[in-house]
């Protein structure tokens, strides 16, 4: 049985307390949610399928440690910390890869392209996209499987950003938005920690009132209440997620 680390320790490692989540208005948060959650950079769904995508049940991670650097313990700490910062998320790390619905590959840069080809695209590519990568397979908005490939041998900042961004995007917010300042979900940012902004977006997504498959018109009806409650709840001290 794996031991969970404390909420305070986990959240301190993850959060960059810039205050952005509290300075944005509810309408700005809703607009960022629309761009980041209802869009998709890489998914089995067409780009114009503007629906809420999320796991509807437990997220079962299996870690494929392919790196020359042993980063598994750090990745496990991050994964086990997720329920302390995202209310409503059920996370497990499993030993049987066949039980997993989220496969996380930790690899060296030299192996990146081959893994993207073998584990995501299932074909040869002229070049592998991005510095790290995640793809999700979803049906009616319910994510059935996510696969993330992160690089471990290009320094601490790259590893942390890849780990946090790709895992979080694999939970549902698959798009990047240049307007989402101080966010990991922005290809122009160099942030390597989870910000209050991103913490807020994930808590909104995993609120039970946001159902997998909801289109924008349906989500827009419940978002004002969901956003207001999440902003109020997450404005407290570190670790106060409930």
Order of alpha helices (4+ residues) and beta strands (2+ residues): alpha-beta-alpha-alpha-beta-alpha-beta-beta-alpha-beta-beta-alpha-beta-alpha-alpha
